[in-house]
Amino acid sequence: MKQITAIVVGAGPRCTLAYTSYALQNASEIKIVGVAEPLEDRRKTLQKLHNIPDENCFTSWEELLEKPKFADVAFICTQDKLHFAPAMEALERGYHLLLEKPISPVAEECIQIRDKAKEKDLNVVVCHVLRYTNLFRTLKEIVDSGRIGKLMSITHCENVYHIHYSHSYVRGPWQKASESAPMIMAKSCHDLDIIQWLCEDECTEISSFGSLSYFCEENAPIDAPSRCTDGCPHVHTCTYSAPRIYAKDKLWGTDYFSPNPMTSEEIMEHLKTSPFGKCAFKAGNDVVDHQVVNLNYKSGLTVSFTMCGFTKDFSRTMRLMGTHGEIRVLFGDEHVIEVYDFHSGRKDVIYTTQNHSGHGGGDHNLMNDFVNFIATGKPSPSITPIDISVESHLLALAAEASRVTGKTIKMKYFRK
């Protein structure tokens, strides 16, 4: 298999930990040859790791893509609302894309990227990493085999670890829908993609309910200042104390602070000025902390999806109910599929393996499949045309429209 080459637009932790790290471990398969990143420490760290020449390192994607095409693919790993312009320009220049999800938080932009890829006959692989885990690949095979008969109903829960929620969606880059995307898109387009990928059906209508109910100022502890580091009297007792989460107990990673390891003292200094040091009840966030979505499909299949930011761990739980049997799924510390056969009463328990990369092995498998696809032209079962990803994005946007308006959305009109 030939080695492919890639340029990177946006060298944040998601890109470097999930995608470009694969190139360091598989140098014969893929080489990173260019980068655009406005933050100097991130840009220089990536440049050093991959021996990228100075003439291929830029502060902006515009400068990078002004150069004549010099790689096979472009990784688009900017923040959610900044995907569209570099993705469109990279396609215009002839690059295949590895595109971080969401494609865009704007429906029209998702469709324009899809249409541009078709016009240029280029491949766009969206980073729906759950599809690439051994668990969901196995689940897809079981559903497609007809083992539980015709799918009648799915219940799916995304359990967002409460500390993860406070980190990313209260204090972090996805705290405001206007600056990134609604929660259902920013976090849960993974889940709507999995549902759509599994059922391969046409959603006809969708409704949704949810709100930001807890992480708001009226629930702040008495006398809490705007920052945890400003002498908060609850700093040792509050569940969402930033010094405890980041510096003391290290419950969540500090990769958004610096690409290099930090001491507890350095973390405390960082919290004095960064968004991650703000009181979790006074951070100015506006995305929902819990939401339910109901979907009705053309075949009669019904789906209920729940996202909740108040769980003890980060996991996904799922039940798929068919005419001949039922499947129960746990995607957490263990990856377990239980298949029940109604006629025989038999229960099969399948423990799927996972490697040490993120998302239960999905990050590594995505990169492996993507690199092989670009090199050989042969997609794995997890790689589908961008149309499937666009459809799941439209479902997320329709769900948000339903949540905001209180109306059931008819998908045929929403798609138009």
N, C-alpha and C positions, 0 to 999 in steps of 0.2 A: 504494500500500500504506500502510495506517495505521501510525502510530508506536505501538509497544507500550511498556509501562512495566514496570520490574522492581525488586524489592527484593533485597538481598544479605544472606545469613546466613553470615558468615565471610569476611573480606576479606584472606585470606592471599595469597601470591604466585601460587598456581595460579589463584585467582579473578581477581586483578587483571591478570595477564599474559596469561591465556588468554581470559577471558570479558568482563570489564567494559571492557577496552581496546577491544573491538569497538564499544562504544557511543560511545567518543570519536571513532572513525573513521567511524561511521555514525549520526550524531546524528539524522538524519531517520527512522531505522528503530526505534531503541530508546533509552530514557532510563532511567538509574538514579535512583530517587527515594527510596530508603531503605536503611539499612545497620544491621546489628547485628554488632559486633566488639568483644571485650573489650580488645584491645590499642589503646591510645590513638593511637599513631603511625600504625598501619594505618587505623584508623577515620577519623582526621582527614585523612590523605592521600587516601582515597577520597572523603570529603566534599568536599574542595577541588576535586578533579579533576572531579567531576560536579555541583558546585553544589547539593548536597543540603541542604535546610534543617535547622536544628538540631533541630526538633521531630520529624524523621524519622531521627535518629541515636541509636543505643542501644548499651549495652554487652552486652546479652543478647538472644537471639532471643525469649525470653518477652515482653520489653517491646515488641519490634517487632511481634510477632504478636497482642498484646493490642489493638492499634489496629484499628479497622474496616478491612476490605480496601481498599487504596488503590493497587494495581498489578495488572497482568495476571499476572505470573509471579514466582516466588521462585527465586533461585539458592541452592541448599544446598551450601555449600563448606566446611563444617567438617571436622574430622578424621574418619577412617573410622568410629569407634565412636560419633560424635556426630551422625550423619545422621538416625537414626530419629525422634527426638522432634520436631525442627523440621519434618521432612518431613511427618509425620503431622498436625501442627497446621496447617501451611500448606495442606495438602489440605483439612482440615476447614474452613478459612477461605475456600476457593474459589480458591486459586492454582494455576495450572499450574506444573510444576516443571522446572527444569534441575538435575539431581541429579548431583553429582560421584560418580564410581565410587570404591569399590564402593557399591552401594545400602546395604548393611549387611554386616558380617562374620557376622551371625547369620541363619540360614536363615528362621526364623519371622518375623523383622522384614522381610526382603525380601518375603515373601509378604503380610504385613499391609499394606505400602506398596502393593503391586500391587492388593490387594483394595480398599483405600481409594480409590485412583485410579479404579477401575472403578465403585465405589459412587457417587462424586461426579461421574463422567463428565468427568474431568480428564486432561490429558496429562502424562506423566512421561517426559522424555527424559534417559536416562542418558549420561554423558559418555564413551562408548566412541569416542574421537576417531579411532582408526585406521580405522573404517568410512568416515569422511568424507574421507580422503585420496584423491587422484586415483588412486594406485596400487591401493588395495584396492577402490575403486569399479570400476575397469577390470577387475580380477581377477574381481570378482563377475559382471560382465557376460559375461566369457569363459566362466566355469564354467556360468552359467545358459543360455548359448547352446547348450550341448551339444558344443562344439567338440572337447573331449577325451573325449567319450563319458561313460559312467557313472563317477563317482568311485569308486576302489577303495582308495586309501590316501593319507594326507597325513602328511608330516613337517614339523614347524615348530619353529624354534629362536628363542628370545628371547635375544639376546646382550646382557647387561647390562654395559655399560662398567664396568670394575673400580673406577674412581674414583666413578662414579655409585652403584655398590653401596655403597662405603664411606661416601659422603655420606648417602644416604637410609636405608639399611637396617642400617648399623652404628652410625653416630653420630646419625642423623636421626630424624624423627618415627615412622618405620615400623620401628624397631629391635626392638620387642617385639610378638609376636603378641597378647598379652593387652591391650596398650594401643592397638593399631590393628587389624591383621588378619594372618593367615598370609601369607607371601610369595606363595603361589599366588593369593591373593585380592587383596592390596594391589597387587601388580605385574602379575600375569599374567592377571587377569580380562579385560584387553584382548584377550589372545591366545585364551583360551577363547571369548570372544565372537566374535572373527573366525572361528574354526573353526566355531562353531555357525551363524553367519550365512551362511557359505559353503556348508555342506553341507546345511542345513535337514533334518536327520535326527534321529532319537531315539536318544540314547546309552543303551545297555542295561547296560553295566558299565564300571568304571573301576578302574585300579590305579596306584599311584604310589610312588616311592622318592626319597629325598633327605635331606640333613642339613646341619647347620652344622659344617663340617669344618676351616675355616682361620681364620676371624676369631674366635678364642677365646684365652684367656690362655696356654695351653700353647705357643702359637706366637709369643708376644711376644718381641722381641729381648732378649738378656741385658741386665739392668740398666735396662730401659725403665721410666720412672715411669708413673703413671696418666694423666698429661697430657703431650702433646708439648711444651708450653710450660714444663714444670718441669725444665728442664735435661737433656732426653733426649740421650744421647750419639749417638743414631742420627738426629737430626733432619735431617741433610743427606743421609743415605743411604737412609732408609726410604722405600719406595714410597708409604706412606700417611701420611707426615709432614704434619700439618695446616698448619704454617706454609708448607710448600712448596706444597701443593695450593691453599690459599686466598689467602695473602698474596704469595708470591713468583711462582709460575708461573700463578696464577689459572686452574687447570684446571677448576674448577667454580664456579658462580655463588654469590654471597653473599646472594641475595635472601631467604633465611631468616633472615639476621642483622638486616637493616634494609630498609625500603622505599626508602631513599635510598642513593645511592652512598657507598662507604666507601673511605678511603685504606688503604694497606697497614698503616700504624701503627694505625689504628682497628681493622682486622681482627685484628691481633695482640693488641690489648687484649681484644677480644671472645673470642678463643680461650682466654684465661686462665680464663674462667668458664663458657663455653657448652659444650654437649655436643659441638660440632664440634671442640673442642680436645682431646678425650680420645684416648688411645692406641687405635688401631683394634682392638687385640687385648685391650683391657681396658675396653671400652665398656659391657659388660653386655647386649649384644644377644643375641637367641635365635632369630631367623628363619633359615631355611635359606639357604645360599649357592649351592646347586645342587639341582635337582630334575628328575625325569622323570615324565611322566604318559602312560599308555596308555589309549586309549578305544576301545571296540567299539560299533558302531552297528547299528541294526535292519536296515539294508539290506545289512550285511556290510562296510561301510566300516570301516577301521581307521585310527587316528590316533595318532601319537607326537609328544609335545610336550616340549621341553627348555628349561628356564630355567637359565642359568648366569651367575654373577657374576664370572667370570674371563675377560673378553674385552677385546681391545684397543680396541674401539669399541662404540658403541651401535647395534645394528642388529637386523633380523629377517630370517631366511632361511627359505624355504619351498619345498617341492616337492609338487605335486599330481599324482597319477598316475591316469589314467583308462584306459578300455578302448581309446580311439582316439588317445591322445596324453598328453603330459606338460607341465606348466608348472613353470618354476623362477622364483623370485621373490627379489629383493634389495631390502630396504627399509632403506637406510643413507644414505651420502653421495650415492649415486645411487639412483634408483627405477627398477628394471628388471624387466620381465616377459619371459621367453623361453617361447615356445609351440612345442612340437615335435609334428608330425603323423606318426604311425607309418606310414601308407599312402604318403604322398608323400615322406616324408623331409624335408619343408620345416621350416625354423626361422624364426619371426618374432620379432624383438626389438623390444620396445615400451619407450620411455623416457617415463615419465609426468612431468608438470610438478609442481612444488611451489612454494607461495608462501613468504614469509619468516616465517610464524607457526609456533608450536610443533608438534611431532609431524608434521613433513613437510607442513604446511599443514592438518592435521586440525583444529586449534583454530579457525582462521578459518572453515573450511567448516562445522564444527559450528554455530558461532554464526549463520552466514548461513542455514543450513537451518532452525535452530530458530526464529529470528526470523520467517522466511517462513512456517513452519508455524503458529505462534501467530497471525500476522496474517491468514493466508488459509485455514487449516484443511487445507491440502494438504501432506502429508508428502513428503519426498524419498525415493528408494530406500534411503537410509542410515537413515532414521528408521523404527523398527519399534515395535510395542506393547511395553510394559514386560515382557510375558511372556517375550520372547526374552532380555532381559537377566537376568531372574530365573533362567531355565534355565541360562545360562552361570555364574551365581553358584552355583547348586546343584552344578554340575560341579566348580567350584573347591573347594567345601566337602567334596564327596565325595572328591576327590583328596587333600585334607589328611587326611580320616578314614582313607583307605587308607594314606597314608604313616605315620601315627601307629600304626595297628593292625597293619600288615603284611598286611591282608586285601584281597581284591578286593571292591569295593562294587557290589552290584546296585542299579541306579538306581531301579527301580520301588519297592523297599522304602525307599530313601533319600528319595525324593520324598514318600512317605506320612509 
